[in-house]
Amino acid sequence: MFAYLIRRILYIIPISFGVTVLVFALVHMAPGDPLSAVVPPDAPEEMVQELKKAYGFDKPLPIQYATWLGRILVGDLGVSIARSRYVTDELAVAVPNTFILAAGGTLLGFTLGAFFGGVAGYFQGRWIDKLATGIAITGISVPHYWLAIVLVIIFSVEMNVLPSIGMGPGGSTAWQWNAENLKHLVLPVITLAVIPMGIITRTVRATVAEILNQEFVQALHAKGLLNQQVLMHVIKNAAPTMLSVMGLQLGYLLGGSILVETVFQWPGTGLLLNSAIFERDLPLLQGTILILAMFFVLLNFLVDIVQTAIDPRMARG
Amino acid sequence: MSRRALDEKQQATVDAAQVAVQSRGYWATVLVRIGEDKVTLVCGAVLLVIVLSVVFADWIALADPYKADMMKRLKPIGTPGYPLGGDEMGRDMLTRLLYGGRLSLFMGVTPVVTALGIGGLLGLVAGFLGGRVNMLIMRAMDVFYAFPSVLLAVAISGALGAGVGNAILSLTLVFIPPLTRVTESVTTQIKNLDYVEAARASGAGNLTIIRVHVLSNVLGPVFIYATSLISVSIILASGLSFLGLGTEPPEPEWGLMLNTLRQSIYVNPWVAALPGLMIFMTSLTFNLLSDGIRSAMDVRL
């Protein structure tokens, strides 16, 4: 286990390095002047040069990369061009908001998925299995940004019971645990939960069906255990797979909430990314993508470690 | 080593490849099985109808997809002459949906086909040669795996700027890593089978072995895996347009139409939901079809 841990930590280093190169390259592939967002087209040439110097855009790319890497290693993601605020400050507001959404979506999706998948796997081939599998494939196939709009149509436009945009009253960006904010949470969380629900249902169904076919289950029945007791054993065996899928889904939702956040105008990283793209705010774009990718790398790492802790056979794979 | 395990679909692909090698008259069996599977047949038919009506939109559509009419703005579904209502500019919704499918399907299918070519080649090379080449290719793919797919797609097309070409490019880059990984797994597995060893012993060169013995057994399963990606690709492609990163108005495209109609949900909500319904139906039938073909290919079931 210890050797595995070290190996896994060492693996993060080249990957993270690759991620920084990719993020940097990405943003600098972008056509056009990085300062076009703030500098009017008729600005005097000296002023443009001065600004370029101030932001470091006048140096060759490898130097810019090295400087950028040196800065991000000490936690400095630079200053947003369009907003003139520290990227880290913007992220400090946005990341927790996205995390609330992603965690809510994962929890709901996981609960439903584990239930549907467990039932489907247990009653394989019966109508209840077909129903659960149908729900799962619908969940995977639905464009969630459309589902978001349909939910808004039903619950905000037609029934007028839930708010359609924002995170709280008056467009607040700081989360508080009260009824008004929770109401704003309902629709985005349902929307985000649909894909993980589908994926987890399918995974759990396959895992449960596979475990039920193993000999030890027969042995437990032969030993005289009740069905519920056997089920506990099955759940215990399915846990590592379920956990790993859940961890990955949380990662996907953290990084992939841009569409849902755009529909619901939720003030998280997705909305930040959206405005960074359309304001062509390179430092903000770079910083947000980098942080989201690093979260994903870290989550993958944690999932692997927890999975190995539960099931030591994984370390050999 | 610490490379992440294959996910459920990828594993199924690899398993199916193993079985494919073992039995005779395999493809005939698969066809018979598909013929018996009603869900798959129905999905195939629905998909065929969608694709045909989109391709032949010129003959089917009653109106001009670009012709605006202020009097017909946001007419409800069922208005005479406007069977599916009018959009925010008073254009015929049915016509727009038919024409819109062209770009949506094109933007969804092209990245997977391109990525199948590139990723398939990379995976084949990595799997067959093994060693350092494998290490180099697969580690490079791992870097792309450090990004959730939606983030990667949005990041690349966001950086490159709006446009159909950029959206297709970004989605291609999203699908190359998973296709490389699956092809590599299948190739590695088949390379180690006895009959490849026998071919080598009888003097066949690398290229002959790949062409005659490996490729034929790798293509089927990898192709099926690729079809399962099309549904994701269609959702993501329209999603990029929805964000304003794909095509531009007044071009009809399902994702973009969904976005522009979004402003009108308080006037005529259900017309606004139609383009998304098309994306959903297309993606659902693709998914069910791909599932059906995969389970028909899996002889163990």
Interface residues (C-beta under 8 A of the other chain):
Chain A: R7 R8 Y11 P14 I15 S16 G18 V19 V21 L22 V23 L26 V27 M29 A30 P31 G32 I137 T138 I140 S141 V142 P143 Y145 W146 L147 I149 V150 V152 I153 V157 E158 R202 T203 A206 G251 Y252 L254 G255 G256 I258 L259 T262 V263 L273 N274 A276 I277 F278 L285 I289 L292 A293 F296 V297 N300 D304 G317
Chain B: M1 S2 R4 A5 E8 R139 A140 D142 V143 F144 A146 F147 P148 S149 V150 L151 V154 A155 I156 G158 A159 L160 G161 S231 I235 S238 G239 F242 L243 G244 L245 L258 R262 I265 Y266 P269 W270 A272 A273 P275 G276 L277 I279 F280 S283 L284 F286 N287 L288 D291
